[in-house]
Amino acid sequence: MQGPPIWQRLLAALAYLLPWSDALPFGQSLFGLFPALQWLQLPALPLILLQDAVPFGSFVLFLVLFLVVVRNSRVPYLIRFNVLQAILVDILLVLVSLAFRILLEPLGIGFAVRTLANTVFLAALLVVAFGMIQSLRGQEADVPTLSEAVRMQL
């Protein structure tokens, strides 16, 4: 087996649980339509519980990951790359969530809002799955524009 050791691959893949935990609320209507999809919530459950247990848990987790992992040159590159990419995906999801609350919540839960939420959920599912699979393969998950931003920061 060539490439990074398995422990580095696993840690790099675990980083994508951060954006996944913020993507789950977008899929609530899909979970109602397809109950089998609720199993997708299980991997993020420990992270969600941790974020809820600690005041400002999401922000604290972001700071810890950014300062301790991404900015630490002793951490292997694969882990740093994937953690920073997961953080950027998470920031995008938080911004989309804020936009939903500000712009679309007053409109109510209509068909168009549910469709948009489902689209965001499925897009996040694809990005997270792609990132995890590439991490487990020991490769960088090359997401256009996003990966370029990550490489510039590292």
SVG drawing of the C-alpha trace seen along z (x, -y; Angstrom):
<svg xmlns="http://www.w3.org/2000/svg" viewBox="-46 -38 52 40">
<polyline fill="none" stroke="black" stroke-width="0.4" points="0.0,0.0 1.5,-3.3 0.7,-6.8 -0.1,-8.1 -0.6,-5.7 -4.2,-4.6 -4.4,-6.7 -3.8,-9.8 -6.4,-8.8 -9.0,-8.2 -8.4,-11.5 -8.6,-13.3 -11.9,-11.6 -13.3,-12.4 -12.8,-16.1 -15.8,-16.0 -18.1,-15.2 -18.0,-19.0 -19.8,-20.2 -22.0,-17.1 -23.3,-18.0 -24.3,-21.4 -25.8,-20.0 -28.3,-17.7 -30.9,-20.3 -31.3,-20.9 -32.4,-17.3 -35.2,-17.2 -37.9,-17.1 -36.0,-14.3 -35.8,-12.4 -39.6,-12.6 -40.1,-11.3 -37.4,-8.6 -37.0,-7.3 -34.1,-5.1 -32.0,-8.3 -32.1,-9.0 -29.2,-6.6 -27.1,-9.3 -27.4,-11.3 -25.6,-8.7 -22.0,-9.5 -22.5,-13.2 -24.4,-12.5 -21.4,-12.5 -20.2,-15.8 -23.7,-17.4 -23.9,-16.3 -20.5,-17.8 -21.4,-21.1 -24.7,-21.2 -23.0,-20.4 -20.3,-23.1 -21.5,-26.8 -20.6,-28.1 -19.5,-24.6 -19.4,-25.1 -17.2,-28.1 -14.9,-26.5 -14.5,-23.4 -13.8,-25.7 -11.1,-27.5 -9.5,-24.3 -9.4,-22.7 -8.0,-25.8 -5.4,-26.7 -4.3,-23.3 -4.5,-21.3 -4.4,-23.6 -1.8,-26.1 0.4,-23.4 3.1,-22.5 3.9,-19.3 0.5,-17.8 0.7,-15.8 -0.3,-17.7 -3.2,-15.4 -4.9,-16.0 -4.3,-19.8 -5.6,-20.0 -8.8,-18.1 -9.5,-19.8 -9.2,-23.2 -11.3,-22.1 -14.0,-20.8 -13.9,-24.1 -14.5,-26.0 -17.4,-23.8 -18.8,-24.3 -18.5,-28.0 -20.4,-27.9 -23.1,-25.8 -23.4,-28.2 -23.7,-31.2 -26.4,-29.3 -28.2,-28.5 -28.2,-32.2 -29.5,-33.2 -32.3,-30.7 -33.2,-32.1 -33.1,-35.7 -34.5,-35.5 -36.6,-32.4 -38.0,-31.7 -40.5,-34.6 -41.9,-33.0 -42.8,-29.8 -42.0,-26.2 -43.2,-26.0 -42.3,-23.7 -39.6,-26.0 -37.9,-26.4 -38.0,-22.6 -36.5,-22.1 -33.7,-24.5 -33.0,-22.9 -33.0,-19.5 -30.6,-20.7 -28.2,-22.1 -28.4,-18.8 -27.7,-16.7 -24.8,-18.9 -23.3,-18.8 -23.7,-15.0 -21.8,-14.7 -19.0,-17.0 -18.7,-15.3 -18.8,-11.8 -16.2,-12.8 -13.9,-14.3 -14.2,-11.3 -13.6,-8.8 -10.6,-10.7 -9.2,-11.0 -9.5,-7.3 -7.7,-6.7 -4.9,-9.0 -5.5,-11.7 -6.6,-15.3 -10.3,-15.8 -10.0,-18.3 -13.1,-20.5 -12.8,-23.3 -12.2,-26.7 -12.4,-25.4 -9.3,-23.3 -7.4,-26.2 -8.3,-28.4 -7.1,-25.7 -3.8,-25.3 -3.2,-29.0 -3.8,-29.0 -1.5,-26.1"/>
</svg>
